[in-house]
Amino acid sequence: MLEVIDVPAENVIGLQLDGKINKQDICKILSPIRYALECNTTVNIYIEIDTLEGFSLGALYEEMKMTLPQIRHFKKEAVVTDQTSLKKWVNLGNTLWWGGEVKYFSSCDRDKALQWVQN
């Protein structure tokens, strides 16, 4: 499951991730991301990860197709999770197709994560 969540800044896209992510999950967040990119010169990502069971190949393809052409516009990603084992996988994905700064926060530091990603 991948859903858009409300965050208090127009240049920040809020996402909540849980379980396995498929192509349909990625496709349903494309419109808010495209809109944010049209309205802002830079876009930051705030993502809450409960559990991560992986990405389907279709999901990976759709994400790369969307992010690679726009990579210079993504500046910060705040990752909120209590699963420290996810850091190596998120780092790998970010190394492959993310151009911005990534910072990790525990779930009890959501407010700090939001503050950091908005500045």
All heavy atoms as an XYZ file, in Angstrom:
959
protein
N       0.830     -1.168      0.000
C       0.000      0.000      0.000
C       0.885      1.245      0.000
O       1.861      1.317      0.722
C      -0.894      0.013      1.241
C      -1.715      1.259      1.338
S      -1.989      2.029      2.968
C      -0.453      2.069      3.769
N       0.540      2.179     -0.810
C       1.217      3.465     -0.883
C       0.145      4.521     -1.039
O      -0.656      4.467     -1.973
C       2.187      3.492     -2.070
C       3.017      4.750     -2.271
C       3.931      5.000     -1.079
C       3.850      4.624     -3.540
N       0.108      5.452     -0.091
C      -0.917      6.490     -0.112
C      -0.300      7.858      0.089
O       0.722      7.999      0.763
C      -1.937      6.246      1.005
C      -2.728      4.994      0.840
C      -3.737      4.794      1.964
O      -3.576      5.365      3.061
O      -4.690      4.052      1.728
N      -0.953      8.853     -0.481
C      -0.568     10.239     -0.260
C      -1.190     10.677      1.066
O      -2.360     10.404      1.331
C      -1.060     11.146     -1.406
C      -0.758     12.598     -1.120
C      -0.425     10.716     -2.723
N      -0.383     11.339      1.905
C      -0.889     11.882      3.165
C      -0.675     13.391      3.169
O       0.222     13.898      2.503
C      -0.225     11.218      4.396
C       1.297     11.345      4.357
C      -0.649      9.767      4.516
C       2.002     10.810      5.585
N      -1.510     14.088      3.911
C      -1.422     15.551      3.971
C      -0.216     15.992      4.782
O       0.048     15.459      5.858
C      -2.682     16.141      4.597
C      -3.881     16.052      3.678
O      -3.684     16.057      2.455
O      -5.011     15.977      4.189
N       0.496     16.957      4.245
C       1.576     17.632      4.965
C       1.366     19.137      4.776
O       0.787     19.558      3.779
C       2.985     17.199      4.475
C       3.270     15.767      4.847
C       3.146     17.397      2.990
N       1.844     19.948      5.721
C       1.507     21.378      5.694
C       2.352     22.253      4.771
O       2.389     23.456      4.964
C       1.701     21.791      7.159
C       2.712     20.847      7.687
C       2.497     19.553      6.956
N       2.996     21.700      3.772
C       3.789     22.520      2.847
C       3.501     22.086      1.419
O       3.440     20.895      1.127
C       5.277     22.368      3.158
N       3.341     23.066      0.525
C       2.963     22.730     -0.852
C       4.096     22.102     -1.660
O       3.839     21.443     -2.650
C       2.404     23.949     -1.574
C       3.431     25.008     -1.910
C       2.832     26.139     -2.710
O       1.688     26.530     -2.439
O       3.528     26.627     -3.603
N       5.346     22.303     -1.224
C       6.458     21.698     -1.963
C       6.900     20.360     -1.360
O       7.920     19.823     -1.741
C       7.657     22.653     -2.023
C       8.336     22.784     -0.681
O       7.686     22.839      0.358
N       9.655     22.843     -0.702
N       6.107     19.830     -0.434
C       6.409     18.543      0.193
C       5.288     17.560     -0.133
O       4.113     17.858      0.048
C       6.559     18.659      1.725
C       6.824     17.293      2.346
C       7.682     19.627      2.070
N       5.680     16.402     -0.621
C       4.726     15.330     -0.886
C       4.824     14.340      0.262
O       5.907     13.834      0.563
C       5.041     14.632     -2.222
C       4.942     15.631     -3.365
C       4.115     13.443     -2.436
C       5.546     15.155     -4.645
N       3.704     14.086      0.909
C       3.661     13.136      2.011
C       3.164     11.784      1.527
O       2.162     11.704      0.820
N       3.876     10.736      1.909
C       3.516      9.374      1.502
C       3.539      8.451      2.709
O       4.364      8.614      3.603
C       4.498      8.845      0.460
C       4.644      9.648     -0.835
C       5.791      9.112     -1.659
C       3.346      9.614     -1.623
N       2.650      7.465      2.692
C       2.679      6.404      3.694
C       2.790      5.081      2.961
O       2.040      4.812      2.019
C       1.430      6.413      4.561
C       1.497      5.377      5.659
C       0.358      5.516      6.652
O      -0.671      6.109      6.359
N       0.550      4.961      7.833
N       3.758      4.289      3.382
C       4.062      3.036      2.716
C       3.910      1.896      3.714
O       4.383      1.992      4.847
C       5.508      3.100      2.211
C       6.051      1.993      1.358
C       7.137      2.559      0.468
C       6.603      0.871      2.177
N       3.258      0.820      3.278
C       3.103     -0.359      4.123
C       2.933     -1.589      3.241
O       2.108     -1.585      2.331
C       1.892     -0.194      5.042
C       1.796     -1.275      6.110
O       2.839     -1.851      6.473
O       0.679     -1.538      6.590
N       3.747     -2.597      3.474
C       3.622     -3.848      2.736
C       4.372     -3.830      1.422
O       5.399     -3.181      1.270
N       3.824     -4.543      0.446
C       4.443     -4.625     -0.877
C       3.841     -3.562     -1.789
O       2.633     -3.360     -1.817
C       4.239     -6.002     -1.499
C       4.977     -6.154     -2.804
C       5.082     -7.574     -3.261
C       5.932     -7.604     -4.518
N       6.297     -8.941     -4.899
N       4.703     -2.891     -2.543
C       4.278     -1.819     -3.428
C       4.213     -2.354     -4.856
O       5.172     -2.949     -5.347
C       5.262     -0.626     -3.348
C       5.447     -0.178     -1.904
C       4.784      0.522     -4.224
C       4.172      0.145     -1.168
N       3.070     -2.116     -5.511
C       2.920     -2.590     -6.889
C       2.743     -1.399     -7.839
O       2.705     -0.247     -7.407
C       1.753     -3.587     -6.991
C       0.439     -2.987     -6.559
O       0.127     -1.835     -6.855
N      -0.368     -3.754     -5.839
N       2.633     -1.709     -9.093
C       2.521     -0.667    -10.128
C       1.316      0.238     -9.888
O       1.410      1.460    -10.043
C       2.420     -1.334    -11.504
C       2.283     -0.365    -12.649
C       2.172     -1.091    -13.968
C       1.950     -0.112    -15.101
N       1.868     -0.794    -16.400
N       0.183     -0.327     -9.476
C      -1.015      0.470     -9.236
C      -0.794      1.476     -8.101
O      -1.302      2.594     -8.149
C      -2.213     -0.432     -8.912
C      -2.685     -1.267    -10.089
C      -1.821     -2.512    -10.347
O      -1.005     -2.919     -9.532
N      -2.008     -3.100    -11.525
N      -0.037      1.062     -7.083
C       0.275      1.985     -5.978
C       1.049      3.189     -6.493
O       0.739      4.336     -6.153
C       1.110      1.282     -4.896
C       0.330      0.228     -4.134
O      -0.860      0.449     -3.856
O       0.923     -0.812     -3.808
N       2.057      2.938     -7.315
C       2.870      4.028     -7.857
C       2.024      4.923     -8.759
O       2.092      6.155     -8.670
C       4.096      3.476     -8.629
C       5.022      2.689     -7.697
C       4.843      4.597     -9.351
C       5.692      3.493     -6.621
N       1.206      4.321     -9.593
C       0.390      5.104    -10.530
C      -0.580      6.042     -9.819
O      -0.830      7.149    -10.301
C      -0.355      4.179    -11.481
S       0.741      3.376    -12.677
N      -1.100      5.647     -8.655
C      -2.069      6.518     -7.980
C      -1.423      7.719     -7.288
O      -2.113      8.666     -6.942
C      -2.960      5.730     -7.024
C      -2.316      5.232     -5.788
C      -3.328      4.444     -4.956
C      -2.656      3.856     -3.734
N      -3.568      3.035     -2.959
N      -0.101      7.713     -7.121
C       0.558      8.890     -6.529
C       1.187      9.795     -7.581
O       1.727     10.844     -7.247
C       1.614      8.484     -5.479
C       2.782      7.761     -6.141
C       0.994      7.691     -4.351
C       4.011      7.669     -5.269
N       1.106      9.406     -8.846
C       1.742     10.196     -9.906
C       1.133     11.588    -10.052
O       1.856     12.562    -10.223
C       1.678      9.454    -11.237
C       2.551      8.215    -11.356
C       2.359      7.561    -12.714
C       4.004      8.532    -11.106
N      -0.180     11.702     -9.991
C      -0.815     13.013    -10.174
C      -0.383     14.026     -9.121
O      -0.006     15.151     -9.475
C      -2.336     12.882    -10.183
O      -2.742     12.256    -11.367
N      -0.411     13.680     -7.828
C       0.056     14.663     -6.836
C       1.530     15.037     -7.015
O       1.907     16.189     -6.810
C      -0.166     13.968     -5.489
C      -1.145     12.887     -5.759
C      -0.979     12.508     -7.189
N       2.342     14.088     -7.422
C       3.762     14.384     -7.635
C       3.932     15.299     -8.843
O       4.658     16.287     -8.785
C       4.579     13.095     -7.765
C       4.602     12.372     -6.413
C       5.996     13.388     -8.260
C       5.247     11.012     -6.436
N       3.249     15.004     -9.927
C       3.331     15.866    -11.115
C       2.854     17.283    -10.804
O       3.460     18.256    -11.240
C       2.518     15.260    -12.252
C       3.197     14.097    -12.905
C       2.442     13.652    -14.156
N       3.025     12.425    -14.663
C       2.370     11.277    -14.797
N       1.091     11.195    -14.483
N       2.984     10.212    -15.254
N       1.768     17.384    -10.059
C       1.244     18.697     -9.689
C       2.263     19.476     -8.858
O       2.509     20.661     -9.114
C      -0.079     18.554     -8.930
C      -0.659     19.878     -8.516
C      -1.302     20.693     -9.450
C      -0.541     20.333     -7.212
C      -1.819     21.926     -9.083
C      -1.057     21.563     -6.829
C      -1.689     22.354     -7.772
O      -2.196     23.576     -7.406
N       2.861     18.812     -7.868
C       3.874     19.474     -7.033
C       5.055     19.934     -7.878
O       5.595     21.020     -7.663
C       4.342     18.534     -5.923
N       5.459     19.125     -8.851
C       6.577     19.494     -9.717
C       6.226     20.670    -10.628
O       7.079     21.495    -10.938
C       7.024     18.287    -10.553
C       7.763     17.196     -9.787
C       7.852     15.922    -10.620
C       9.145     17.665     -9.369
N       4.968     20.752    -11.067
C       4.540     21.866    -11.910
C       4.491     23.183    -11.134
O       4.735     24.247    -11.691
C       3.152     21.582    -12.496
C       3.144     20.519    -13.562
C       1.731     20.126    -13.983
O       0.753     20.781    -13.548
O       1.602     19.152    -14.745
N       4.183     23.101     -9.844
C       3.982     24.300     -9.027
C       5.224     24.762     -8.276
O       5.230     25.864     -7.732
C       2.870     24.053     -8.012
S       1.274     23.739     -8.768
N       6.264     23.930     -8.212
C       7.438     24.238     -7.394
C       8.716     23.906     -8.154
O       8.751     22.945     -8.918
C       7.412     23.418     -6.099
C       6.176     23.671     -5.286
O       6.075     24.669     -4.598
N       5.210     22.777     -5.384
N       9.748     24.685     -7.917
C      11.030     24.380     -8.564
C      11.733     23.211     -7.888
O      12.498     22.495     -8.528
C      11.968     25.604     -8.558
O      12.138     26.053     -7.219
C      11.413     26.710     -9.425
N      11.490     23.036     -6.592
C      12.028     21.872     -5.885
C      10.899     21.207     -5.109
O       9.957     21.860     -4.662
C      13.154     22.241     -4.894
O      12.634     23.111     -3.900
C      14.321     22.879     -5.612
N      11.008     19.901     -4.970
C      10.006     19.115     -4.259
C      10.737     18.216     -3.268
O      11.759     17.610     -3.586
C       9.167     18.267     -5.243
C       8.232     17.331     -4.497
C       8.384     19.171     -6.183
N      10.201     18.155     -2.067
C      10.738     17.286     -1.023
C       9.734     16.178     -0.736
O       8.529     16.351     -0.951
C      11.031     18.084      0.244
C      12.067     19.160      0.011
O      12.961     19.016     -0.816
N      11.949     20.256      0.732
N      10.237     15.077     -0.231
C       9.406     13.911      0.063
C       9.440     13.624      1.560
O      10.512     13.570      2.167
C       9.900     12.657     -0.696
C       9.962     12.909     -2.201
C       9.049     11.436     -0.356
C       8.643     13.052     -2.882
N       8.273     13.435      2.133
C       8.127     12.971      3.512
C       7.456     11.612      3.410
O       6.367     11.496      2.840
C       7.253     13.938      4.320
C       6.849     13.399      5.661
C       7.678     13.556      6.766
C       5.642     12.734      5.829
C       7.308     13.060      8.004
C       5.271     12.236      7.059
C       6.104     12.395      8.142
O       5.739     11.887      9.363
N       8.106     10.566      3.916
C       7.548      9.223      3.787
C       7.583      8.494      5.116
O       8.605      8.475      5.795
C       8.260      8.422      2.674
C       7.599      7.075      2.472
C       9.740      8.274      2.947
C       7.979      6.388      1.183
N       6.428      7.945      5.476
C       6.317      7.105      6.661
C       6.262      5.651      6.197
O       5.407      5.299      5.379
C       5.048      7.435      7.447
C       5.038      8.828      8.036
C       3.760      9.143      8.803
O       2.844      8.292      8.860
O       3.679     10.259      9.337
N       7.170      4.842      6.703
C       7.216      3.428      6.321
C       6.886      2.588      7.548
O       7.638      2.593      8.527
C       8.599      3.028      5.771
C       8.984      3.896      4.574
C       8.600      1.549      5.392
C      10.388      3.647      4.056
N       5.752      1.878      7.475
C       5.397      0.964      8.560
C       6.169     -0.344      8.387
O       6.970     -0.712      9.226
C       3.891      0.721      8.581
C       3.123      1.996      8.922
O       3.618      2.788      9.745
O       2.039      2.205      8.356
N       5.897     -1.031      7.309
C       6.654     -2.227      6.938
C       6.913     -2.152      5.441
O       6.159     -1.508      4.709
C       5.886     -3.534      7.249
O       4.672     -3.543      6.498
C       5.599     -3.675      8.723
N       7.945     -2.796      5.013
C       8.250     -2.837      3.582
C       8.539     -4.278      3.197
O       9.478     -4.890      3.694
C       9.451     -1.957      3.244
C       9.879     -1.940      1.779
C       8.732     -1.453      0.887
C      11.103     -1.073      1.579
N       7.680     -4.794      2.337
C       7.844     -6.165      1.858
C       8.423     -6.197      0.452
O       8.577     -7.260     -0.119
C       6.505     -6.890      1.914
C       5.966     -7.028      3.327
C       4.547     -7.551      3.374
O       4.018     -7.980      2.331
O       3.952     -7.514      4.460
N       8.712     -5.031     -0.106
C       9.337     -4.968     -1.415
C       8.507     -4.219     -2.434
O       7.403     -3.759     -2.167
N       9.091     -4.119     -3.639
C       8.465     -3.457     -4.776
C       8.362     -4.467     -5.911
O       9.310     -5.207     -6.173
C       9.329     -2.288     -5.267
C       9.286     -1.073     -4.405
C      10.011     -1.014     -3.220
C       8.537      0.027     -4.774
C       9.983      0.110     -2.421
C       8.510      1.164     -3.979
C       9.230      1.198     -2.804
N       7.246     -4.469     -6.604
C       7.148     -5.292     -7.809
C       8.008     -4.655     -8.892
O       8.358     -3.471     -8.819
C       5.694     -5.388     -8.272
O       5.262     -4.144     -8.812
N       8.347     -5.427     -9.909
C       9.132     -4.881    -11.019
C       8.384     -3.743    -11.713
O       8.972     -2.741    -12.097
C       9.473     -5.973    -12.021
C      10.534     -6.968    -11.560
C      10.726     -8.064    -12.606
C      11.845     -6.281    -11.256
N       7.072     -3.892    -11.841
C       6.256     -2.831    -12.444
C       6.310     -1.552    -11.639
O       6.380     -0.458    -12.194
N       6.310     -1.676    -10.313
C       6.391     -0.497     -9.448
C       7.745      0.176     -9.595
O       7.831      1.402     -9.693
C       6.145     -0.884     -7.988
N       8.808     -0.607     -9.609
C      10.148     -0.034     -9.777
C      10.270      0.683    -11.114
O      10.815      1.778    -11.200
C      11.209     -1.128     -9.669
C      11.426     -1.702     -8.273
C      12.368     -2.897     -8.334
C      11.959     -0.642     -7.331
N       9.736      0.077    -12.162
C       9.793      0.684    -13.491
C       9.041      2.016    -13.514
O       9.555      3.029    -14.016
C       9.225     -0.272    -14.541
C       9.125      0.349    -15.909
C      10.274      0.564    -16.669
C       7.902      0.742    -16.428
C      10.194      1.157    -17.920
C       7.814      1.332    -17.678
C       8.956      1.540    -18.416
O       8.864      2.126    -19.643
N       7.818      2.033    -12.965
C       7.023      3.270    -12.954
C       7.701      4.354    -12.133
O       7.693      5.520    -12.515
C       5.612      3.000    -12.424
C       4.744      2.210    -13.358
C       4.518      2.882    -14.705
O       4.348      4.108    -14.758
O       4.492      2.157    -15.717
N       8.295      3.972    -10.994
C       8.970      4.968    -10.158
C      10.171      5.560    -10.874
O      10.375      6.772    -10.882
C       9.407      4.359     -8.825
C      10.061      5.391     -7.937
C      10.461      4.871     -6.578
O      10.275      3.693     -6.293
O      10.978      5.689     -5.801
N      10.971      4.712    -11.509
C      12.144      5.214    -12.241
C      11.720      6.084    -13.419
O      12.334      7.118    -13.679
C      13.018      4.060    -12.713
C      13.813      3.440    -11.589
S      15.060      2.278    -12.152
C      14.068      0.970    -12.793
N      10.678      5.669    -14.120
C      10.185      6.431    -15.273
C       9.744      7.829    -14.849
O       9.937      8.797    -15.571
C       9.026      5.651    -15.907
C       8.608      6.140    -17.260
C       7.676      5.150    -17.934
C       6.301      5.192    -17.332
N       5.312      4.394    -18.083
N       9.175      7.932    -13.643
C       8.703      9.217    -13.156
C       9.851     10.048    -12.582
O       9.947     11.239    -12.850
C       7.643      9.018    -12.079
C       7.234     10.286    -11.382
S       6.321     10.013     -9.864
C       7.421      9.002     -8.923
N      10.707      9.451    -11.761
C      11.686     10.239    -11.015
C      12.942     10.583    -11.800
O      13.482     11.681    -11.617
C      12.093      9.543     -9.709
O      12.616      8.246    -10.002
C      10.927      9.432     -8.757
N      13.424      9.698    -12.634
C      14.693      9.978    -13.313
C      14.677     11.261    -14.133
O      15.608     12.058    -14.035
C      15.138      8.785    -14.155
C      15.683      7.608    -13.344
C      16.011      6.436    -14.264
C      16.887      7.994    -12.522
N      13.649     11.527    -14.931
C      13.659     12.789    -15.696
C      13.540     14.040    -14.807
O      13.900     15.126    -15.228
C      12.426     12.675    -16.599
C      12.086     11.233    -16.639
C      12.539     10.672    -15.336
N      13.044     13.884    -13.593
C      12.828     15.016    -12.697
C      13.805     15.056    -11.532
O      13.637     15.843    -10.607
C      11.396     14.950    -12.127
C      10.320     14.886    -13.161
C      10.235     16.145    -14.002
O      10.644     17.222    -13.590
N       9.705     16.019    -15.203
N      14.835     14.237    -11.552
C      15.699     14.027    -10.394
C      16.286     15.316     -9.831
O      16.435     15.462     -8.621
C      16.798     12.995    -10.718
C      17.370     12.430     -9.418
C      17.870     13.568    -11.611
C      18.159     11.161     -9.618
N      16.574     16.281    -10.673
C      17.178     17.528    -10.197
C      16.210     18.368     -9.364
O      16.619     19.283     -8.664
C      17.727     18.327    -11.366
C      16.679     18.923    -12.260
C      17.292     19.598    -13.486
N      16.293     20.231    -14.293
C      15.474     19.618    -15.137
N      15.539     18.313    -15.270
N      14.596     20.283    -15.843
N      14.922     18.069     -9.428
C      13.917     18.827     -8.683
C      13.664     18.282     -7.277
O      13.065     18.957     -6.461
C      12.599     18.868     -9.449
C      12.719     19.543    -10.768
N      12.868     20.905    -10.899
C      12.738     19.044    -12.031
C      12.961     21.213    -12.182
N      12.884     20.105    -12.886
N      14.096     17.060     -7.010
C      13.902     16.455     -5.692
C      15.109     16.787     -4.828
O      16.240     16.462     -5.177
C      13.733     14.946     -5.804
C      12.472     14.534     -6.506
C      12.492     14.125     -7.828
C      11.258     14.559     -5.836
C      11.335     13.731     -8.479
C      10.088     14.183     -6.476
C      10.129     13.774     -7.803
N      14.891     17.439     -3.691
C      16.006     17.913     -2.860
C      16.157     17.165     -1.543
O      17.267     16.881     -1.126
C      15.862     19.413     -2.578
C      15.923     20.264     -3.834
C      17.251     20.085     -4.541
C      17.276     20.872     -5.838
N      18.359     20.496     -6.714
N      15.065     16.890     -0.863
C      15.146     16.249      0.453
C      14.125     15.116      0.553
O      13.033     15.210     -0.020
C      14.823     17.236      1.577
C      15.867     18.270      1.849
C      15.403     19.113      3.033
C      16.447     20.072      3.508
N      15.963     20.847      4.668
N      14.500     14.105      1.324
C      13.573     13.020      1.634
C      13.709     12.701      3.118
O      14.786     12.323      3.572
C      13.875     11.781      0.801
C      12.939     10.635      1.091
C      13.233      9.404      0.258
O      14.400      9.210     -0.151
O      12.311      8.617      0.036
N      12.623     12.882      3.849
C      12.578     12.508      5.264
C      11.895     11.152      5.349
O      10.743     11.004      4.928
C      11.805     13.542      6.073
N      12.607     10.164      5.860
C      12.087      8.803      5.981
C      11.803      8.542      7.455
O      12.715      8.562      8.276
C      13.087      7.765      5.433
C      12.533      6.363      5.589
C      13.430      8.069      3.980
N      10.539      8.285      7.767
C      10.134      8.014      9.146
C       9.815      6.529      9.254
O       8.881      6.035      8.622
C       8.907      8.859      9.539
C       8.456      8.525     10.953
C       9.206     10.345      9.394
N      10.621      5.831     10.050
C      10.412      4.391     10.251
C      11.119      3.946     11.512
O      12.119      4.535     11.910
C      10.904      3.570      9.039
O      10.538      2.197      9.231
C      12.399      3.690      8.845
N      10.586      2.912     12.110
C      11.248      2.300     13.256
C      11.988      1.031     12.841
O      12.586      0.358     13.667
C      10.227      1.979     14.358
C       9.696      3.242     15.009
O      10.462      4.222     15.116
O       8.517      3.257     15.397
N      11.943      0.700     11.577
C      12.643     -0.474     11.057
C      14.015     -0.060     10.550
O      14.170      0.351      9.398
C      11.844     -1.131      9.941
C      10.556     -1.755     10.428
C       9.913     -2.553      9.321
O       9.788     -2.088      8.197
N       9.509     -3.767      9.646
N      15.007     -0.154     11.396
C      16.350      0.283     11.017
C      16.927     -0.569      9.885
O      17.771     -0.092      9.140
C      17.304      0.249     12.229
O      17.293     -1.065     12.791
C      16.877      1.259     13.279
N      16.449     -1.781      9.730
C      16.947     -2.634      8.645
C      16.568     -2.095      7.269
O      17.188     -2.458      6.267
C      16.417     -4.059      8.808
O      15.000     -4.063      8.730
N      15.580     -1.222      7.206
C      15.167     -0.657      5.921
C      16.164      0.356      5.376
O      16.182      0.627      4.183
C      13.810      0.018      6.048
C      12.618     -0.887      6.270
C      11.359     -0.061      6.429
C      12.468     -1.870      5.128
N      16.997      0.908      6.227
C      17.909      1.963      5.789
C      18.802      1.517      4.643
O      19.015      2.264      3.694
C      18.760      2.461      6.956
C      17.989      3.279      7.946
C      18.875      3.786      9.056
C      18.066      4.562     10.069
N      18.894      5.063     11.156
N      19.320      0.296      4.702
C      20.220     -0.145      3.631
C      19.483     -0.259      2.298
O      20.028      0.072      1.254
C      20.920     -1.451      3.985
C      20.039     -2.659      4.042
C      20.841     -3.903      4.359
C      19.916     -5.106      4.421
N      20.634     -6.320      4.713
N      18.212     -0.674      2.324
C      17.452     -0.801      1.080
C      17.034      0.560      0.546
O      17.076      0.810     -0.657
C      16.234     -1.705      1.291
C      16.665     -3.076      1.659
C      16.523     -3.675      2.875
C      17.363     -4.015      0.833
N      17.086     -4.920      2.851
C      17.602     -5.170      1.615
C      17.810     -4.005     -0.478
C      18.267     -6.278      1.116
C      18.470     -5.119     -0.972
C      18.690     -6.233     -0.193
N      16.646      1.440      1.453
C      16.297      2.797      1.027
C      17.531      3.493      0.483
O      17.479      4.171     -0.553
C      15.661      3.589      2.191
C      15.453      5.051      1.817
C      14.337      2.961      2.609
N      18.677      3.302      1.141
C      19.925      3.898      0.651
C      20.282      3.383     -0.734
O      20.724      4.149     -1.590
C      21.079      3.629      1.620
C      21.016      4.508      2.844
O      20.402      5.569      2.826
N      21.651      4.071      3.908
N      20.100      2.092     -0.969
C      20.397      1.523     -2.285
C      19.520      2.164     -3.353
O      20.011      2.611     -4.385
C      20.209      0.012     -2.277
C      20.382     -0.679     -3.621
C      21.804     -0.505     -4.148
C      20.022     -2.154     -3.512
N      18.225      2.221     -3.089
C      17.314      2.833     -4.052
C      17.631      4.292     -4.291
O      17.615      4.779     -5.426
N      17.962      5.002     -3.231
C      18.286      6.422     -3.370
C      19.589      6.627     -4.125
O      19.732      7.589     -4.870
C      18.330      7.093     -2.003
C      16.954      7.241     -1.410
O      15.957      7.242     -2.121
N      16.883      7.347     -0.100
N      20.537      5.733     -3.942
C      21.794      5.818     -4.682
C      21.549      5.635     -6.177
O      22.165      6.301     -7.001
C      22.784      4.743     -4.182
O      23.044      4.977     -2.804
C      24.085      4.775     -4.964
N      20.619      4.764     -6.523
C      20.347      4.470     -7.926
C      19.585      5.579     -8.641
O      19.863      5.874     -9.789
C      19.569      3.155     -8.048
C      20.327      1.911     -7.600
C      19.400      0.700     -7.644
C      21.560      1.684     -8.464
N      18.594      6.204     -7.970
C      17.795      7.197     -8.693
C      17.254      8.331     -7.842
O      16.175      8.842     -8.083
C      16.671      6.547     -9.491
C      15.661      5.779     -8.699
C      14.599      6.261     -8.023
C      15.615      4.377     -8.526
N      13.906      5.254     -7.425
C      14.508      4.083     -7.728
C      16.414      3.317     -8.971
C      14.166      2.788     -7.361
C      16.079      2.031     -8.598
C      14.974      1.783     -7.807
N      18.009      8.772     -6.882
C      17.581      9.920     -6.081
C      18.724     10.904     -6.013
O      19.839     10.544     -5.681
C      17.178      9.460     -4.680
C      16.793     10.579     -3.780
C      17.593     11.184     -2.873
C      15.547     11.247     -3.701
N      16.920     12.182     -2.229
C      15.657     12.238     -2.726
C      14.348     11.105     -4.376
C      14.603     13.087     -2.397
C      13.310     11.947     -4.047
C      13.433     12.916     -3.063
N      18.455     12.150     -6.264
C      19.517     13.138     -6.274
C      19.606     14.003     -5.036
O      20.460     14.858     -4.934
N      18.726     13.784     -4.077
C      18.662     14.673     -2.932
C      19.250     14.104     -1.656
O      19.805     13.021     -1.630
N      19.084     14.869     -0.597
C      19.561     14.496      0.725
C      18.486     13.663      1.437
O      17.309     13.997      1.388
C      19.848     15.772      1.520
C      20.336     15.546      2.912
C      20.551     16.843      3.677
O      20.257     17.935      3.134
O      21.005     16.765      4.821
N      18.916     12.605      2.103
C      17.996     11.726      2.817
C      18.352     11.735      4.299
O      19.525     11.647      4.661
C      18.063     10.277      2.284
C      17.111      9.378      3.047
C      17.774     10.240      0.799
N      17.317     11.838      5.137
C      17.532     11.782      6.574
C      16.466     10.872      7.181
O      15.307     10.912      6.767
C      17.451     13.188      7.172
C      17.963     13.275      8.578
C      18.145     14.731      8.999
C      18.671     14.780     10.421
N      18.856     16.149     10.888
N      16.883     10.062      8.168
C      15.995      9.100      8.802
C      15.555      9.583     10.175
O      16.343     10.174     10.913
C      16.700      7.743      8.947
C      17.071      7.159      7.613
C      18.304      7.417      7.051
C      16.176      6.368      6.914
C      18.641      6.897      5.809
C      16.503      5.847      5.678
C      17.740      6.121      5.129
O      18.066      5.611      3.914
N      14.293      9.272     10.507
C      13.714      9.654     11.789
C      12.904      8.473     12.332
O      12.306      7.729     11.551
C      12.770     10.857     11.630
C      13.430     12.087     11.096
C      13.575     12.286      9.727
C      13.916     13.061     11.962
C      14.176     13.420      9.227
C      14.529     14.205     11.461
C      14.663     14.384     10.101
N      12.859      8.335     13.644
C      11.994      7.324     14.243
C      10.565      7.862     14.266
O      10.336      9.071     14.113
C      12.463      6.973     15.653
O      12.303      8.088     16.497
N       9.606      6.982     14.481
C       8.205      7.412     14.447
C       7.884      8.418     15.552
O       6.978      9.230     15.396
C       7.272      6.211     14.538
O       7.483      5.515     15.744
N       8.628      8.404     16.633
C       8.370      9.389     17.695
C       8.920     10.773     17.330
O       8.645     11.749     18.026
C       8.929      8.911     19.032
S      10.704      8.717     19.066
N       9.671     10.860     16.219
C      10.235     12.139     15.768
C       9.580     12.646     14.482
O      10.205     13.366     13.696
C      11.742     11.999     15.562
C      12.500     11.850     16.863
O      12.055     12.432     17.868
O      13.529     11.155     16.868
N       8.307     12.310     14.278
C       7.598     12.755     13.071
C       7.627     14.272     12.909
O       7.817     14.786     11.823
C       6.153     12.269     13.093
C       5.978     10.841     12.717
C       4.492     10.480     12.666
N       4.331      9.150     12.131
C       4.187      8.057     12.881
N       4.185      8.161     14.191
N       4.055      6.884     12.312
N       7.412     14.981     14.014
C       7.409     16.444     13.945
C       8.760     16.989     13.501
O       8.831     17.928     12.705
C       7.013     17.056     15.294
C       5.553     16.803     15.641
O       4.759     16.515     14.724
O       5.206     16.900     16.833
N       9.841     16.408     14.006
C      11.186     16.823     13.586
C      11.395     16.529     12.104
O      12.013     17.325     11.392
C      12.252     16.109     14.408
C      12.343     16.576     15.831
C      13.437     15.819     16.573
C      13.453     16.199     18.030
N      14.450     15.418     18.791
N      10.896     15.395     11.652
C      11.030     15.030     10.241
C      10.298     16.040      9.358
O      10.832     16.501      8.346
C      10.498     13.618     10.003
N       9.085     16.389      9.747
C       8.312     17.375      8.973
C       8.995     18.736      8.963
O       9.057     19.399      7.929
C       6.898     17.500      9.529
C       5.910     16.422      9.089
C       4.640     16.480      9.918
C       5.602     16.552      7.611
N       9.502     19.129     10.106
C      10.194     20.426     10.184
C      11.429     20.424      9.279
O      11.667     21.372      8.544
C      10.589     20.724     11.635
C      11.247     22.066     11.795
C      11.608     22.342     13.258
O      11.651     21.433     14.083
N      11.857     23.590     13.572
N      12.207     19.347      9.326
C      13.418     19.272      8.514
C      13.109     19.293      7.016
O      13.737     20.007      6.248
C      14.218     18.006      8.880
C      15.433     17.851      8.039
C      16.634     18.479      8.191
C      15.575     17.018      6.871
N      17.504     18.086      7.210
C      16.883     17.184      6.388
C      14.721     16.140      6.215
C      17.353     16.514      5.265
C      15.196     15.465      5.099
C      16.494     15.667      4.630
N      12.126     18.519      6.599
C      11.828     18.388      5.163
C      11.193     19.651      4.595
O      11.271     19.906      3.399
C      10.971     17.128      4.884
C       9.501     17.376      5.189
C      11.177     16.624      3.476
N      10.594     20.485      5.443
C       9.962     21.715      4.967
C      10.951     22.862      4.804
O      10.655     23.837      4.127
C       8.859     22.151      5.928
C       7.678     21.222      5.915
C       6.627     21.638      6.913
O       6.085     22.727      6.827
N       6.333     20.759      7.859
N      12.108     22.774      5.421
C      13.095     23.872      5.356
C      14.135     23.633      4.300
O      14.434     22.605      3.876
C      13.758     24.054      6.721
C      12.757     24.498      7.770
O      11.896     25.315      7.496
N      12.857     23.939      8.955
